[in-house]
Amino acid sequence: MQTIKIEIEDDIFEDLKDSGINIQKKVKEFLYSLNDDGYPSIGTKEAKRRVKEAVERYRRGELDTVSNEEMWNIIDNECEKKLQNRV
């Protein structure tokens, strides 16, 4: 793990601290948000369109659905594969 040092004006630091903002947490969240996950971002309008389309497909019986237990089994298997590939 690496450490990052930043310099900010004293008054800004005090304002953030006095507001109860966890500066380290906020900076960490921001830095993680910069990391590209490989998926293009979409706006609210596009997200709503996709959800609406998925709901309509579900209602028409066009979606392949899995149970909660089956989905967790799939996730567990994928995680296990990734862990094995790291060794």
C-alpha positions in Angstrom: 0.0 0.0 0.0 1.2 3.5 -0.8 0.8 6.8 1.0 -0.1 10.0 -0.8 0.7 13.4 0.7 -1.4 16.4 -0.3 -1.1 20.1 0.7 -4.3 22.2 1.2 -4.8 25.6 2.7 -5.3 25.6 6.5 -8.7 27.3 6.3 -10.0 24.7 3.8 -8.7 21.8 5.9 -10.4 23.3 9.0 -13.7 23.8 7.2 -13.7 20.2 6.0 -12.7 18.9 9.5 -15.4 21.1 11.2 -18.1 19.8 8.8 -17.3 16.3 10.0 -16.1 15.2 6.6 -13.8 12.2 6.7 -11.1 13.6 4.3 -9.1 10.5 4.0 -12.3 8.5 3.1 -13.4 11.1 0.5 -10.0 11.3 -1.2 -9.8 7.5 -1.3 -13.3 7.2 -2.8 -12.3 9.8 -5.4 -9.1 8.0 -6.3 -10.9 4.7 -6.7 -13.5 6.4 -8.9 -10.7 7.4 -11.3 -9.9 3.8 -11.9 -11.5 2.7 -15.2 -13.6 -0.4 -14.7 -13.7 -1.0 -18.5 -17.4 -0.1 -18.8 -18.4 3.1 -20.4 -20.4 5.4 -18.2 -24.0 6.1 -19.0 -26.4 8.9 -18.0 -29.6 8.6 -15.9 -31.8 8.7 -19.1 -29.9 5.7 -20.6 -30.0 3.8 -17.3 -33.7 4.3 -17.0 -34.2 3.1 -20.6 -32.2 0.0 -19.9 -34.1 -0.8 -16.7 -37.5 -0.2 -18.4 -36.4 -2.5 -21.3 -35.3 -5.2 -18.9 -38.6 -5.0 -16.9 -40.6 -5.3 -20.1 -38.5 -8.3 -21.2 -39.0 -9.9 -17.8 -42.7 -9.5 -18.0 -42.8 -11.0 -21.5 -40.9 -14.0 -20.2 -37.9 -13.3 -22.4 -35.2 -13.2 -19.7 -33.3 -16.2 -18.5 -33.6 -15.9 -14.7 -31.8 -17.8 -12.0 -32.5 -18.2 -8.3 -30.7 -16.2 -5.6 -28.9 -19.4 -4.5 -27.8 -20.3 -8.1 -26.5 -16.7 -8.6 -24.4 -16.9 -5.5 -23.0 -20.3 -6.6 -22.0 -18.7 -9.9 -20.4 -15.8 -8.1 -18.6 -18.1 -5.7 -17.2 -20.2 -8.6 -16.0 -17.1 -10.5 -14.3 -15.8 -7.4 -12.6 -19.1 -6.8 -11.3 -19.1 -10.4 -9.9 -15.7 -10.0 -8.2 -16.6 -6.7 -6.7 -19.7 -8.3 -5.3 -17.6 -11.2 -3.6 -15.2 -8.8 -1.5 -17.9 -7.2 
